């Protein structure tokens, strides 16, 4: 292949629904941001078994958490363990199959792998800490609020699967920004609130690494996808798209606020219904602005100013390669 042919093929690449030769030629890339994000993902490699959870197990089982705090912990953990499984399958079976730029496909594949790490992380949390792991895994079967939330997210994800068009791909990108940037966060807030009060510190450390993946590289990947796909398909991003995208965000906010308030049962450790609502709406404003959709909730004040600093992981990449896996002391399950 001559350099001219390589350049031509690279320039003809499209985010999705474009030419594809299956060869994954990475000698030249069109979407430099995808390669940069992939490199950051790789640099952020971490191993959940290296995070100690024995103290959390003792805290949870000793009665150091009151009933309301334990309820919030269990419900937050039940949902996020469901959500990363939904996203893992969404990336592989829904979004990924339509992407035709190899550098973007690699980043999506890396994200899917990281979602698998998150699924395993929640497994370790559930089985190391909970008195009844199966009740957490299967909470969606008997908790109507969780079942409703899962159903809504899965139904939203199925739009592209049911009708794989460029227009639905554009909406699926927005849906993924919402998933990565809104749906996880009331649970993250619960874990961090407990940790700021000296409770379940290992769980919070695990969540910090997951939060870094979701809130930085995964969210960045889909925000860049949005702008690149819009540049290639401007005709899709009309007034109807804008209306639909804003409505998707509003629906997500309504669902996430209701869920966040439901799991704290009136409040835990200073985390109140009002704080949850303003926190989620503030996140929605950030995501909408990143997508050039404008401010959806004017006047919302940052309800949790400590969140960003607190969510930063304490360790470094070298810790995971130099340390031995920690005994996270699971009871195990028989199925």
N, C-alpha and C positions, 0 to 999 in steps of 0.2 A: 504494500500500500504506500503510495507516494505521500509526502507531506501535504500536498495540495488536497488530496482526497481525504486525509485525516482531518484537515481543517474544515473542509466542506461538511463532512459527516458530523463533526462536533458542532458546527454552527447550525445544522439542521435539527439538532436535538430539541425536544419539547418536554416540559414537565410531565405531561400525561397525554395519552392518546396520540403520540407521535411515532416517528419511525423507530424501529428497535431491531437490532441484529443479534441480540443475545450474547454478544462477545464481551461486553463489559470493558471496552477499551478505556482505560483510565490514564493514558499517557497525556491526554489533553482533556480539560473539563470546561464546560460552558458555565456551570453554576458554581462559582468559586465558594460561595457561602455554604453549599452543601458539604464540600470537602473540609472546610474550616470547622463546621459543626461536628462532622464525623471525628475529626482530630480531637476536639474538645471532649466528645463522648468517651473516646479511648483514654484520654488523659484522666478522666474522672472515674476510671475503673475502681470498683470497690467490691468487697466480699461480705455478705451479710453474716456469715458464720463467725466473722472476726469481731463482732460486736457483742459484748457480754450482756446476758439477760437474766443471770441468776438473781441479782438484787431485785429486779422487777418482779420476778416470780415470788420472792419472799414478801415484797411490799404488797402485791396483789392478794396473796393468800393469807397474810397476817392480819388483815382487817385495817391496814393503814389507809386504805381507800374507803370512803363512806359509800353507801349504796348508790347515791347519785353519781359520784365520780366513777365508780365501777361500771355503772350503766352506760355512761358517756364513753368510757374507754372501749367497752365491748361493742357498742353500736358503731363507733367511729371505725374500729378495726374491721368489723364485719363488712361495712360498705366499701372501704378502700380495697379490701381483699377481693371483693366482687369486681370492682371497677378496673383494676389492672388486668384481670382476666378478660374482661370485655374488650379492653383496648388492645391486648395482645392479639386476639382473634380479628379485631377490626383492622389492624395494620396489615396482617398477613392475607386475610381472605377478602378484604374490602378495598382499602386504599391502595395497598402495595401492588396489586395486579394491574392497575391502570397506569402506573408511573413508568415512563419510558426513558428517562435520563438515568444512565447507570450510576452517576455520582449521587443522585437523589435516592435511587433504589438502595444503595449501600447505607445511606444514613437512615432510611426507613427500616432496613433490616437490623441495623445496630439498635435502633430504638426498640424494635420488637424484642430483641434479645434482652435489653434492659428491663422491659416490662416483665419478662420472665424472671429476672432477678428480683423484681419487686414482688411478684407472686410468691416466690420462695421466701422472701423476707417476711411477708405477712404469715406464711406458714410457720416460720420459726417463732414469730411473736405469739401466734395463737396457741401453738402446741407447747411452748415453753412457759407461758404465763397463765393461760386460762384454766380454770377448774373443769370446764366442760368444753373442750375444743370443738366438738361437733356442733354444739349449739351456736357457736359463733360462725362456723362455716355455713351452716344451713339456716341462719337467722331469717333470710329472705322468705323462707317457707311459712313462717308464722308471724312475721312482722309486716303488717300491711303497708306501712310507710316505706320501708326498705324495698318491698316488692314493687310498689308503684314507681319508685325512683329508678330501680334497675330496668323495669319495663320501658319507661320513657326513654332512657338512654339507649337501650338496645333498639327500640323502634326508630329513634333518630338515626342511629348508625346504619340501619337497614335501607335507608333511602337510596344510596348509591348502589347497593347490591341488587335492589329490586329494579332499578332503572339506571344503568351505568352510562350516563351522559355527561358531557363536560359541564353542563349547568349544575347537575347534582354533585359532581366532583367539587365544584367551587363551594357549594353549600356544605359538603362533607369536611372541607378544610376548616371552615368556620366552626363546625361542630367539634372538630378536634382541638381547636384553640380553646373552646369552651370546656371540653373535657379535661385538658391538661391545665387550664388556667383558672377554672372556677370550681368544678365538681369535687376536687380533692380537698379543698382548702378549709372547709369547716372542720373536717376530721383532723387535718394538720394542726388547726388552732386548738383543738381539744388536747392533743398530745403535748403541744408546747405549753399550754396553760398548766397542765399537771406538772410538767418538768420544771417550770419556773417556780413552782411551789414545792420543789424537792421530791416529786413523786414520779416514778416510772421513767427514770433518766435514760436507761438503755433503750427503751422504746422510742423516746424522743431522738436519741442519736441515730437510730435506724431510719426514722422518718426524715431526718435532716438530709441524709444521702438520697433518699427517694425524692424529697422535695427539690433538691438540687437538680436531679435528672429531669423531673417534670417541669419545674419552674424556669429552668435555664435552657438547656439544650433542646428538649422536646418542644417546648413552647416556641422557642426561637426557630426551630425547623419548620413548624407549621405556619408561623407568621411569615417567614420568607417564602414558603410555598404559596401562600395567599397572594403576595405581591408579584411574584414571578408569573403565576398562572394568570393573574389579572392583566399583566403586561402583554401576555401572549393571546389572551382572549378578552379584550376590552368590551366586546359586544355583550358578554354575559353579565357584566357588572352594571346593570341598569337600575332604575328606581325600584323595580320589583325585587331585585336581588338585595338591595340595601334594606328594604322593608323586611324581607324574610330573615336576613342576617340579624337585624336588630331584634326581631321577634324571638329568634332562637336564643339570643342572650337574655332577653327578659324572661322567657320561660325557664331558662336555667337558673336565673336568680331567684325566681319564685320558688322553684323546687329546692334549691340549696339553702335558702333562708329557712324554709319550713323544716327541712331536715336538721339543720344546725340547731334550731330552737327546740326541736323535738328531742334530740339526744342529750341536751343539757338540762332538760326538765325544769326550766325556770331559772337556772343559773348554777355555775360551779366556780368557786375561787375567783370571783370578780367577772367571770364571763357571763354576760346577760343576753337576753333576747335582742335588745337594742344594739349591743356591740356586734352580735352575729349579723344582724341585718345590714348595718353600716359597713362592716368588714366585707361582706359579699358584694354589696353594691359598689364599693370602692374598687374591688377586683374587676368587676364588670366594666367600670369606666376605663381602667387600664387596658383591658383586652379590646374594648371597642375603639379606643384611640389608636392602638397599635394596628388595627385593621382599617384605619381611616374612616370609621363610622361615626365619629363625633362622640360627644359626651352624652351618655344616656341618663345618668342620675346627677344632675347639677346640684351643687351644694353639699354633697356627701363629704363628711370630714373623716380623715383617717382614724378609724376606731381602735386600731392596734398598732401604734407607732413602733413598738418593739419587735414586731413580727420578722421583718427582713433580717435584722441583725441576729436575732435569736436563731433563725433557721439555718445559719451558716454552719456546716459541719466543723467539728473541733479537730479532726484528724487530718492527715495528709495521705496522698496516694502511697507513699513509701510504707506507711504503717501496715497496709493490707498485704504487701509483698514480703515484709520482714517478720510479721507476727504469725504465730500459729493460730489455727482456728480455735475459737473459744468453745468450751463445753456449754452449750446453751440449754442443756438439761430438759429435753422434751419428755413427756410421758409416753408419746407415741399413740397411734390410733389403730384400731382393728376395724376394717371395713367389711 
